[in-house]
Amino acid sequence: MQETTSSSASEDSAFDLRDVFRVIRKYWWAFPVAMFLGGLTGYGLSLTQPQVYQASSMAVVTAGSSDQSLGVALTADSLAKSKAASYATIAKSRSVAEEAKKILSKKNVSSFDSKSADDLVGMVAVQTPENTAQLTIDATSSDPTSARELADAWLAALQAKVTELETPSPSAAKKPTDQTYVGTSFIRLTSLESAQLPSSPTSPNRRLWAGVGVLAGLVLAGIYTLVRHQLDRRIRSIDTLTQNFAVPVIGTIPLEGRLKEKRALIAGSAKQGIEDFRFSESIRELRTNLTYTSVDHPPRVILLTSSIPGEGKSTISSNLAATIAQTGQPVVLIDCDLRRPVVTKTFNMVEGVGVTNILTGEASYDEVLQVWSEEENLGVIGAGRLPPNPSELLGSDAMARLIDSVADKAFVIIDAPPILPVTDAAVLSTRVDGIVVAVRAGTTTVDELDSALAKLQRVDANILGLVINRVPIKGADANRYGYYGKDYYYSSDQKKS
């Protein structure tokens, strides 16, 4: 039992990891853009920062004389190292700062005249490498020459202070042979290297600023990706539909070929490329699934609609009608979108005559029925003249009689307007055997589809299923809509690319 639980947990973790990589792959462009902008911003901010130059002077602490014995020399070296640590503390004192300011004034370095002793202390850092008698004085300033002068002046001031502290007074000498020598310093601070003029500023570090900007951009891109994914309510997978709705998915239509630019009649066309075969086969799958939606009472009149405009319901209804007609079954496609009709244009038929002419008694069914030139089993009834009251016409008894009379002769597919903008589809839903709702992948939101289905359910419409249209066959969202035929179909006269 424990093994099963562990295996399940591992599968969940793997799925979560795959999902993270999928989201990153989907919004991959955000990372280079954010990193570039972050680096550019960091570099730009570094240009607004004041430039700081640093100059360093070096000194060493010595003790004793050159003619002392080895034991005395070792003792003197240890003393010098301990003195170096104490001199580092003295070097940060105010008295040394005041002395350095006097030296700078004598050299006519006026850039420090307005600075107090405390200000100068803040501009100097003193370092003593561990286990050495060496002192390094680092002075900083906005001007390279000032930084060099301050480092040298500070060292001179520190030397003067050390001489003052370490030179014994005459009364301190006990014997003429005393090692401290009367009037002479036993401990000396000797300059090793005077400060050099800095050639470039040490701050701001523009590379560091740009690097921090790039890192910040990377983090912001990650946050943007996660937030965008969480707030994205668009339908991007078949799981989104199955988890949020009780309506089955009965078809997935890939986005291919001519459908990328405009509506097109592909199913049943004599000349088809690889991409067209993919689309045609998906329409055949939809046709097959419709036959199994109700085995005991198969639908004879199907209404095809969508939540909002632009989801491809007219393209699907036209191609579905052509595909069903290929089986030898008589089919009549009725364009009931009396606001923006496109069916007759898709079939390249005569426009301006159709449903409204029949309902108003201006023409009969036989007069407006147009037979498709490539398949005699398919008849098309256009929308006709656009009326001022589409909903009233579609909900009339005359419309019900028209649908019933056509259903006695053929299988009927009705292309209806979108559900949310107008009530036409809801009105027609009571006149048909079932409704198929088109959903555009990556565009239709969960909220829009939920509102549309709720609107149909309020009138007790029989919703047969959902058709996901314009499914991507490559990219981060490929294969997330239950479509796996992208590389299977090809024509005999073409090579698979």
Secondary structure, DSSP 4 states (H G I P E B T S, - for coil): -HHHHHHHHHHHHHHHHHHHHHHHHHTTTHHHHHHHHHHHHHHHHHHHSPPBEEEEEEEEEEES-TT--HHHHHHHHHHHHHHHHHHHHHTTSHHHHHHHHHHHHHTT-GGGTT--HHHHHHTEEEE--TTS-EEEEEEEESSHHHHHHHHHHHHHHHHHHHHHHHSPPGGG--STT-TT-TTS-SEEEEEEEPPPPPSS-SBS-HHHHHHHHHHHHHHHHHHHHHHHHHH--B--SHHHHHHH-SSPEEEEEE--GGGGTS----TT-SS--HHHHHHHHHHHHHHHHHHTS-SSS--SEEEEEESSTTS-HHHHHHHHHHHHHTTT--EEEEE--SSS--HHHHTT---S-BHHHHHTTSS-HHHH-EE-TT-TTEEEE-B-SPPS-HHHHHTSHHHHHHHHHHHTTSEEEEE---TTT-SHHHHHGGGSSEEEEEEETTTSBHHHHHHHHHHHHTTT--EEEEEEEEE-SSSTTTTSSS---TTT---TTS---
